[in-house]
């Protein structure tokens, strides 16, 4: 049998993590396949909270409109004590600001998030290949070979890299023999049910506490008659299966016989897994999402962390495939594993507090929203780097509103959108050095943006200056995933050029004194 021609990247698993990664890679012009062992897209609500940072990621990937259309902000909690329901604001509702355009956690069932990502992937000319299960994975110095089995039998897929996005029981992780340290509490089980419901107000996420944390919760799913029910079972309780038995279980706990379930759309028994992969990859194969870390459901962290794994890995794969030093791929684990470890601690603490009926465990704030996550101190953001009065290298780059040379207002995130790097020169000195900055002809392009009185953009309301803590001429390099790759407040050209070399294919030797690009005001990029 002839060995098939190698594609660039094979992704195993088409949930949010794998799908976000696929979108990012395809928009970079890479040859990608994404397979999933399930016969069709996931059809349950499961992970239902999209955090503000993930909304920014979805905007960049081009899937945000569908996600916003399929969800809503969270309602208040309604905590029931007998016949009395006490409203509780779990999520403080905030107004958008110039630097944080999506300040509120978004309620959307996972099946709609998955479909929004799959639709975006389809727009880019790729489809998820369902009913294809991985059975074997091998690799050598140059390629990965995967055997997948589908309706037409076994197929061998050869790729330059592969990514396991195939969930907590990841076949890819097992093939790599990577440890998955942590615990699974078999005695702590939750029956999750998506059901059409009557007799229950839809303006509350209802909670009926019970002794020992054996609560029942019912969260309304937007644009439907469904609620997601979470029924915490006692250690020796057999989960009810039929709709009548589930209704009886709800009635016995809530004492509210007006509640009626009319149709079960999806159900599952959840056990709190708290696990972290020992490594995020081996050789040419990487892990993202639940394949690398699994969490309790408290705080809506798992899906968001996984999707941002793919967002971090995507641009690095693209750069290495274009000729950058493969050492760049080692920064994926170095940056993302500590994030997952912190998230595991947060969600575990919240879950334990819920069991003790601790009201603070039901509060959600900036820790859950993931806007403050940083790579500062990591391999691409050393602690000795320059900083501004508000930001370090490795921090999220905030949004801001600027005016173009034609007087039209634009958002910084609109200028960031796409697979490129962005350089922001604030002040004339930084702008002069940005003009001289070498950029390689392969890999992700650079969009050059100058801000000042006679530059491509102006900051008349000091939104950029304030959000970025600028006190004088500054040159900023923004990575394709929206994090700050470099800050230069002096020696603009020398220090930025050194940072560029760590993240790009080797910069070409300049044969001309000026870069061959036109002003960003005309919409051109280099």
N, C-alpha and C positions, 0 to 999 in steps of 0.2 A: 504494500500500500504506500503510495506517495505521501510524504510528510506534507501536511497543509502549510500554506504560507502563513507566517506569523502576523497576527494583528498587533496593535500597540498595547491594549489593555483589555483583559477579561475581568468582568465584575460578576461575582457569584452572589446573588441576593438582590432583589428589586424593591426593598423597603425604602424608607426615606433616606437612609445613609447611602446605600448603593445608587439610588436614583439621582440624588443630588450630585454625587461624584460623576456619574455618567454624563449628566448635563454639562458639568464643568469641563470634562475632557472632550466631549464632542464639539463644544463651541470653540475649542482650541484647534480643531481640525484633525483630531486624532481618530484612528480606526479602533472603535470600541464595540464590544459585545457585552450585553448584560443578560444573564440567565437566572431563572428562579425555578425551584423544584415544584412550587405550587401550580395548580392548574389555571389560576387566574389571580388578579390583584386581590390583596387582603380586603375583607369586607366587614371588619369590625371597627369599633370606636377606639379601643385600647388606649394608646397614647393620644390625648386630646388637647394638650396645651402647647401652643407655639409661643416661645419667648420672644421678647423684642429683638434680641440679637439675631435670632433665626429668621424673623420677618425681614430684617435687612439683607440677610443671605438670600432669601427667596426672591427679594426684589432684584438683586444682582443677577440671579440665575434666570429671571424672567417668568417665575411661577407665582409671584405674589398676588396678582389680580384674582386668580382662581381661588387662592387660599382665603383672601379677604371676602370673596363672594360666598364662600361656603361656610363661614363661621361668624362669630360675634364676640364681644367682650363677655367676660364671665359675669353671671348674676351674683348677687349677694348670697351668702349661705343662709339657709333657714334651719336653725338648730331647734329640733323638736324635743320638748320635755312634757310628755303627756299631751294634752290638747293645745298647749301653748307653743307657738313658733317664734323664736327670737331671731331677728335679722342680724347678720354678722358680716361686716365687710372684709372678705378674705383678701381681695385684690384692691389696693387703693387705685382708683381710676384717675389717670393723669392726662393732662393736655399735651399734645405734641409741641415740641420746641424745635428751634432751628437745628440743634445738634442731635436730638433724639426724635426722629420722625414717627416712630412706632413705640410709644411708651408703655402700652398695655399688653399683657399676656392675652393671646387670642385663642378662643375656644372653638375647636374644629375637630370632628372625629377623624381618626387616622385614615380611614378609607378615603376621605375626601383629599387629605394631604397627599396620599399616595397617587391618587388619580390626577391631581394637579401637576405633580412632578412627571408622571408618565405622559400626560398631554404635552407638557413642555418638551420632553425628550422626543416625542413624536413630531412636534413642530420642527425639530432639528434634524429629522430624518432617521431616527433610530427607534426601534420598538423593543420592548422587553420580550424575551423569549421564555415563555412559561412552559411548565411541564418538562424541564430539563434539570436533572439532578446530578450533582457532582459525585463521582464514584472513585476517582483517583486523581492525584495531583503530584507531579514530579517537576523538577527544575534542574537546569545546568547553569553554566556561567552566563549564557546569553538569552535563554528563553524559559518559559514555563509551559508545561504540557498538561492539559486537563482533559480527563475523560468524563463526558456527561452523557446521561442516558435519557432519551425521550421516547416519544411515540414511534419514531422511526428507527429506534435502536440506539447503539452507542456511537458517539462522535468524538473525535479527538480535536481539541482546539489548542493551537499553539499561539502564545502571546509573549511579548517582551516583558510584561508585568501582569500580575493578577492580584485581585483584591477580594477578600472574603468579607461580604456584608450580609452573611447568612444567619444572623441571630445568635442567641445565647448558646444553642446547641451546635454551633458552627462546625460543619464538616471540614471547612478549610483549616480552622484552628487545630482540629484533631489531626488532620493530615500533616500539619507542620509540627505536631507534638509540642505545642506551647501550653504551658501550665495556665490554669484558670483559677487562681487562688481566691478563696472566700467561703461563704456559707450559703446553704439553702435551708430555710426553716420549713420542714415538711408539716409541722403542726400549725403553722400560721398560713391559712389558705383563705383566698377571697374568690367568691363566685362573681364573675363579671357578666352582666346580661344587658344586651341592647334590646329594648322592647318598646313597642307602641303602647302608650299609657293614656288612660283617662282618669279623672278624679284627683289630679295633682297639679297645683299651680306651676306654670312654667317660668315664673320670674324669680325662682330660687333654686339654688343647689341644695337640696334637702339633705339633712343629716339627722339620724336618729341614734344618739349614743347608746351604748350598752356597757355593762360591767366588763372589765378586762379588755376594753377596746373593741368588743365585738359589735361594731356599729353597722348600720346600713346607710348607704348614701345613694341619692338619685340625682344625677346631673342632667338637665335638659340639653339635648343635642340640637343645635340651631337648624332652622328651616326643615323641621320634621315634627312628627308626633312622638318621637322616641326620647327615652331617657337612657342614660348609662347607669345601671344599677351596680353597686359594689356591696356585696353581702359577705361580711367577714364571718367565717364559719368557726364553730368550736372544734377543738382538736380531734374529736372522734366523730364528728358529724359527716354524714354522707351527703355530698352536694345534691340538692334536688335537681332533677332533670326535666321533667314535664312542666308545662306552663302552670297547671293547677297546683302542683307541689310548690313551685316557686312563689305563686300568689299566696298560698297558705303561709309560707315562711315569712313573707313580707308582712302579711296581716298580723301574724303572731308577735312580730317584733314592734311594728309601728302602732298597733291598735287602731289602725285606720282602714276600715273595710270599704271605704269609698274608692280606694285605689284599685284599679283594674288593669291588668296586662292583657292586650288583645293579640299580640303577635310577637314571637321571639325572632329577632333577626340574626342574632349572633350571641354565643355564650362561650365562656372559657373559665377554667379554674387557674388562678394565679397563686404562685408561691413566691414570697420575697427572696429573690436571689440577690446576693451582694457579692459580686465577683469582679476581678480585674485581671486581664491577661498579663502574664509575666513579661511578654514582649508584644509589640504591635506589628510584628512581621518577622520574616526570616528570608534572607536572600532577596528574591524578586517577587515575593508575595507579602501582602500587607493585610491587616485587619482593621475594619472600621465598625462603629456602632456597637450593637449588642454582642457581636463576635469578639469585641475587645473589652467590653464592660457592661455589666447588667446592674440595675438599680431597683430600689423600691419605687412604687409609683408616686410617692409623695414629692410634691414640688415640680412636677412636670419637667424632668431633667433628661431622661434617657434619650428620647427621640431627638431632642435639641442638641445634645452633646454628640450624638452619632452623626447627625447631618453636618455639624461643624467639623467633625473628623474628616469627612469627605471633602469639605471645602478647603481644609488645610492641606490635605494630601494632593488634591487635583492639580494645583498650579506647580507643585514640586515635581510630580510625575511629568507634566508637560515640559518643564524646563530641562529635566534630565534626558528625556527623549529627544530634546532639541540639541543636546550636547553639553549641558551643565554637568558639573562634577557630581557623580552619584552620591557623594557624601551629603548632598542636600537632602536626600531621602531619609537619612538618619535623624534629621531634625524633626521629622514627623512624630516619632515616638517621644523624643525629648520634649517636644512642645505639648503634645496632646495627652500623654499618660498622666502627668501631674494634674491636668485639668480634670480628668475622669476621677482620679483619686479624691480630689476635693469635692466633686459632685457626689461621689458615693457617700462621703461623710455627711454632707448636707442632707441628702434624701433619707439616709438611715436615721439621722437625728430627728427629722420631721416625722418619719413613720413611727418611731418609738414614742414620740410625744403624743401622737394621735391615740395610741393605745392607752396612754395615761390620761386622756381627755385634757391635755394641756392646751389651752386656747392659743398660746403663742405658736404652737405647731401648725395651726391652721392659717396663720398669717403668711402672706407672700410679699416679698419686697425685692430690693435690688440684688440680693444674693441669688435669687432664682432667675432673674431676668438676663443674666449672662452678659450684660453690657460692660461690666468691669473686669471680665476675664482678661488676663494679660499673659504675654510670653516674655515679659521683662525678666532678665536674668538667664534666659535660655541661650542656646547656641547662636541664634540669629539676632539676639538683643542683649548683648553683654551689659552687665550692671555698670560698667564704667562709661557707657555711651553718654553723649550729650543729651540734654533734656530741655523742655520748656517749663514754664511755671506751672503747667497743668498736666503734661504728658511725658511719658518715657517711651523710648524705643520698645516696641512689642505691645504697646497699648492699642486698643481699638481706635481707628481714626474717626472722629466725630463728623457728622454732617454739618453743613453751613449753607447759607444762601449768599450767592455772589451776583454781581451785575456784569454782563458781558460788555464788550466795546460798543455794541449796538444798543445798550440800555436794557436789554432783556434779562430778566432774573432767571437764574438756574441754580439747581442744588448741586452741591459738591458730590453727593452720592450718584447723581445722574452722570457726572463726569467720570466717576470711578467705574461705572457699570461696564462690565466686559472683562475679558481675560487678561488685560494689560496691567502693567505697573503705571503709577501716576507720580510725577514729580511736581511739587508745589514750591515755587520760588516766591517768597514774600520779601519784597524790597528789591531795589535795583542791583545791589551787589550780588545777591543770590541769583537774580535773573541772568546776570552776565555769565556767571559760572555754569548755570544750567545750560546755556547755549553751547558751552564747551564740553559738556559731559558726554563721554563715549557711551554708546549703547550697541550691543551686539546685533547683528543682522538676522540671527536665528532666535527662536524662542519667543516669549511674550514681548510685545512691543512696549514702548514707553510713551505715555501721553505727557507732554510738557505743559505746565500751567503756570503762568506768571500772574502775580497779584500786586497791584500798585496803581498809582495815579495814571501812568501812561502805559500800563500793561494790558494783557488780554482781558483781565478781569479786575474788578475793583471790589472793595469790601467796605462800602459806605457806612454800614451800620455796625462795623467791627465784629460781625458774627464769627468770622474765621479767626480773627485776632483773639477774641475772647475764648472760643471753644478750644483753640490750640495753644493758648497761653503764650502768644508771641509778643516779645518785647523789643524786637529789632529784626534786622535781616535774618531770614531763616530759610534753609532749604530742607524740604521734607520729601522722603521717598516712601510712597504708600505701596504695600505689597498687593498682589491681585486679590488676596482674601480680606482686604480692608484693614489690615493692621500696619502699624508704622514700622517700616523697615530701616529707616535711618533718620536722624535729626542732625542737621549741621547748623550751628550758630556762628561758626568761623571755619576757616579752611574748607569752604564749601565743596570745592571741586575734588580736592585730595581725599577727604574723608568719605564723601559720597561714592567716589569711584571705587574705593576699597570695599564698601558695603555692597556695591553692585556686583562685584566679582564673585561674592559668595553665593549669589542667588540667580546667576544667569550663565549662559554659555560664555566662554572667554570673549571679552570685548575685543573687537577688531582694532588694529592699529589705525589711528586716524591719518588719512592722507590729505584731508582738507581741513582748513582752520575753522570751518563752521559746519554744524550739522545740517544734513539735507532734509529739513522738515519745514513746514510752513506753520504759521501762527495757529495756535489752538483755536483762536477766534473764528477761523474759517472751517473748523471741524476736522482738520487733518491731524494725524498722529504719526509718530515715527515708528 
